[in-house]
Amino acid sequence: MKKASNILLFDLDGTLTKPRGAIDQHVVNILLDVLTKTDWRIGIVTGSNLDYVLEQLGEWASCLAAAGLELYPCNGTLPVEISGDKWVSGPAREIRFVIGTDIYLKVITMLHEEQIRIMKENPDIPLTGCFVDYRQTTINWCPIGRSAKALDRQYWEKIDSERLIRPITLEKIKEKLEGIAPNRLTAVLGGETSFDIYPVGWDKTYVLNVVNAENIWFVGDRCHGFGNDRALYDALQPKRRSFETTGPEETILIIQNILQLN
């Protein structure tokens, strides 16, 4: 692994890829150029677990691993190392053991109650499967289900933007989390369709504790409001080392601008 003082971290979903989409070859080529032709390190920090990351990197996973791409799944709380041309995850701190089984069960019960409420109030939303996804260090709740296909996601995003289902629900579950475990748990919007729930301090700023680099830069697509990139974006803003993107095309331009400036 490079010991360069500069590392450029990216969110994955919506930043390097389209939401829940596979990474494009053009983006891969840009990352490989940076990794092989400069002394910059490149890393991905995401709320998703390793399996979801590998799914989105697809056929390019091996060559990116071999080139030295660093992965920080679950906001950096899941340790991952490169072994040959593959990433291997180590033991994670599991949220249910950190907060205790009783609190964990109350949280899961609360999320299912909110799921039923949303279904009753919005009978036209698409429903698939895997509504609550346990990611060891994060609980991901998706009201339409993690198995939703592109058309389901697009329809959900449309009615969510019209009815503000997620922003309103986020305030509800944050209030309920405070009642269940005061000052211990928080929630943010995850991607375009879901919510992430984790212990206070386990947001994307956690990665700052595990990345060994003098200068850390970050690019994400959800850096304002209730977005899950906001904490890390805000933490690096005083040094102007964080950038918000609208998608992979703009991300490429941001990479080029950063490398020209430094």
C-alpha positions in Angstrom: 0.0 0.0 0.0 1.2 3.5 -0.8 2.4 5.6 2.2 1.5 8.9 0.4 0.4 11.7 2.6 -2.6 12.5 0.4 -5.7 10.3 0.2 -8.9 11.0 -1.8 -11.9 9.3 -0.3 -15.2 8.8 -2.1 -18.7 7.8 -1.2 -19.7 5.1 -3.6 -23.5 5.1 -4.3 -24.4 8.3 -6.2 -20.8 9.5 -6.3 -18.7 6.9 -8.2 -21.8 5.0 -9.4 -25.4 5.9 -10.1 -27.7 4.9 -7.2 -27.4 1.1 -6.7 -25.7 0.9 -10.1 -22.5 -0.8 -11.2 -19.4 1.3 -11.6 -18.7 2.5 -15.1 -15.5 1.6 -16.9 -14.7 5.2 -17.5 -14.7 5.9 -13.8 -12.6 2.8 -13.2 -10.0 4.0 -15.7 -9.8 7.4 -13.9 -9.3 5.7 -10.6 -6.7 3.4 -12.0 -4.8 6.3 -13.6 -4.6 8.0 -10.2 -3.6 4.9 -8.4 -0.9 3.9 -10.9 0.4 7.2 -12.2 0.4 9.5 -9.2 1.4 9.2 -5.5 -2.2 9.7 -4.4 -4.1 7.1 -2.5 -7.7 6.4 -3.3 -10.3 5.0 -0.9 -14.1 4.4 -0.8 -16.0 5.1 2.4 -19.6 3.9 2.4 -22.3 2.9 4.8 -22.8 -0.4 2.9 -21.1 -3.6 3.8 -18.4 -5.3 1.8 -20.8 -7.5 -0.2 -22.7 -4.5 -1.5 -19.5 -2.7 -2.4 -18.2 -5.7 -4.3 -21.5 -6.0 -6.1 -21.2 -2.5 -7.4 -17.5 -2.8 -8.3 -18.4 -6.0 -10.2 -15.9 -7.2 -12.7 -13.5 -4.4 -11.8 -13.1 -5.3 -8.2 -9.9 -7.4 -8.7 -8.0 -4.9 -10.8 -8.9 -2.1 -8.4 -7.8 -4.1 -5.4 -4.5 -5.0 -7.1 -3.9 -1.3 -7.9 -4.3 -0.5 -4.2 -7.8 0.9 -3.9 -8.7 1.1 -0.2 -12.2 0.2 1.1 -13.8 1.5 4.2 -17.2 -0.3 4.4 -19.7 0.5 7.2 -18.3 4.0 7.5 -14.9 2.6 8.3 -16.0 0.5 11.2 -15.5 -2.7 9.3 -11.8 -3.3 8.8 -10.8 -4.5 5.3 -7.4 -5.4 4.0 -6.2 -6.3 0.5 -4.9 -9.8 0.0 -3.5 -10.3 -3.5 -6.2 -9.0 -5.7 -9.1 -9.4 -3.2 -10.4 -7.6 -0.1 -10.7 -9.5 3.1 -12.8 -8.2 6.0 -11.7 -8.6 9.6 -13.9 -8.7 12.7 -16.4 -5.9 13.0 -17.7 -4.2 16.1 -21.3 -5.4 16.1 -24.0 -2.8 17.0 -26.2 -5.3 18.8 -23.5 -6.2 21.2 -22.3 -2.6 21.7 -25.8 -1.3 22.6 -27.0 -4.5 24.2 -29.6 -7.0 23.1 -32.6 -5.4 24.8 -32.0 -2.0 23.1 -31.3 -3.7 19.8 -34.6 -5.5 19.9 -36.5 -2.4 20.8 -34.9 -0.6 17.8 -35.8 -3.4 15.4 -39.4 -3.5 16.8 -39.7 0.3 16.4 -38.5 0.1 12.7 -41.1 -2.6 11.9 -43.8 -0.4 13.5 -42.7 2.5 11.3 -42.6 0.2 8.3 -46.3 -0.7 8.9 -47.2 2.9 9.5 -45.7 4.0 6.1 -47.4 1.1 4.3 -50.8 2.1 5.8 -50.3 5.8 5.0 -48.9 5.1 1.5 -50.6 2.0 0.1 -49.2 2.7 -3.4 -45.5 2.4 -2.5 -43.7 -0.5 -4.2 -42.8 -3.3 -1.8 -40.1 -6.0 -2.4 -38.0 -7.7 0.3 -35.3 -7.3 2.9 -36.7 -4.2 4.7 -34.2 -4.2 7.6 -30.7 -5.1 6.8 -28.3 -5.9 9.7 -24.8 -4.8 8.7 -23.0 -5.6 11.9 -22.0 -1.9 12.5 -25.1 -0.4 11.0 -28.8 -1.1 10.7 -30.2 -0.2 7.3 -33.9 0.2 6.9 -35.4 0.5 3.4 -39.2 1.0 3.4 -39.5 -0.4 -0.2 -37.0 -3.2 0.5 -33.4 -3.7 -0.5 -34.5 -6.0 -3.3 -36.2 -3.1 -5.1 -35.4 -2.8 -8.8 -34.7 0.4 -10.7 -38.3 1.2 -11.6 -39.4 0.6 -8.0 -36.7 2.9 -6.8 -37.5 5.6 -9.3 -41.2 5.5 -8.3 -40.4 5.6 -4.6 -38.0 8.5 -5.1 -40.8 10.4 -6.9 -43.4 10.0 -4.2 -40.9 10.5 -1.5 -39.9 13.8 -2.9 -43.6 14.8 -3.2 -44.7 13.6 0.2 -41.5 14.0 2.2 -41.9 10.5 3.6 -38.3 10.0 4.6 -37.6 13.4 6.1 -40.7 13.3 8.2 -40.0 9.7 9.2 -36.4 10.5 10.0 -37.5 13.0 12.6 -39.9 10.4 14.1 -37.3 7.7 14.4 -34.6 10.0 15.8 -37.0 11.0 18.5 -37.9 7.4 19.2 -34.2 6.4 19.3 -33.6 9.1 21.9 -36.4 7.6 24.0 -35.0 4.0 23.6 -31.3 4.9 24.2 -30.6 8.5 25.1 -27.5 10.0 23.4 -26.4 6.6 22.1 -28.0 6.1 18.7 -28.6 8.3 15.7 -30.1 8.0 12.2 -29.5 9.6 8.8 -30.9 9.2 5.3 -29.1 6.4 3.4 -28.8 6.8 -0.3 -32.0 7.5 -2.2 -34.3 5.0 -0.5 -33.3 4.1 3.0 -32.2 5.0 6.5 -29.0 4.2 8.4 -29.1 3.7 12.2 -25.9 3.4 14.2 -24.2 4.4 17.5 -23.4 8.1 17.9 -19.9 8.7 16.4 -20.2 5.8 13.9 -21.0 8.1 11.0 -18.5 8.7 8.2 -16.2 10.8 10.4 -15.3 7.4 12.0 -13.0 6.8 9.0 -10.8 9.7 10.1 -9.8 7.5 13.0 -8.6 4.6 10.8 -7.1 6.3 7.7 -3.4 6.9 8.2 -2.8 9.9 6.0 -1.7 13.5 6.6 -4.2 15.0 4.2 -7.6 13.6 3.7 -10.0 14.7 0.9 -13.6 13.6 0.4 -16.2 13.6 -2.3 -19.8 12.7 -1.6 -23.3 13.3 -3.1 -25.4 13.7 0.1 -23.5 16.4 2.0 -26.4 18.6 3.2 -29.6 18.3 5.2 -30.0 14.8 6.5 -27.5 13.2 4.0 -25.2 10.5 5.3 -22.1 12.2 3.7 -22.7 15.4 5.7 -20.8 14.7 8.8 -17.5 13.9 7.0 -18.1 16.7 4.5 -18.5 19.2 7.3 -15.5 17.9 9.2 -13.2 18.5 6.2 -14.8 21.8 5.1 -12.6 24.1 7.3 -9.6 23.0 5.2 -11.7 23.0 2.0 -11.0 19.4 1.4 -14.6 18.2 0.9 -16.7 18.4 -2.2 -20.4 17.6 -3.1 -21.1 16.0 -6.4 -24.2 15.3 -8.4 -23.0 12.0 -9.8 -20.1 10.1 -11.5 -19.6 12.7 -14.3 -19.1 15.6 -11.9 -17.0 13.4 -9.6 -14.5 12.9 -12.5 -14.2 16.7 -12.9 -13.7 17.1 -9.2 -10.9 14.5 -9.3 -9.2 16.4 -12.1 -9.5 19.7 -10.3 -8.0 18.4 -7.1 -5.0 16.8 -8.8 -4.3 20.1 -10.7 -4.4 22.1 -7.5 -2.1 19.8 -5.6 
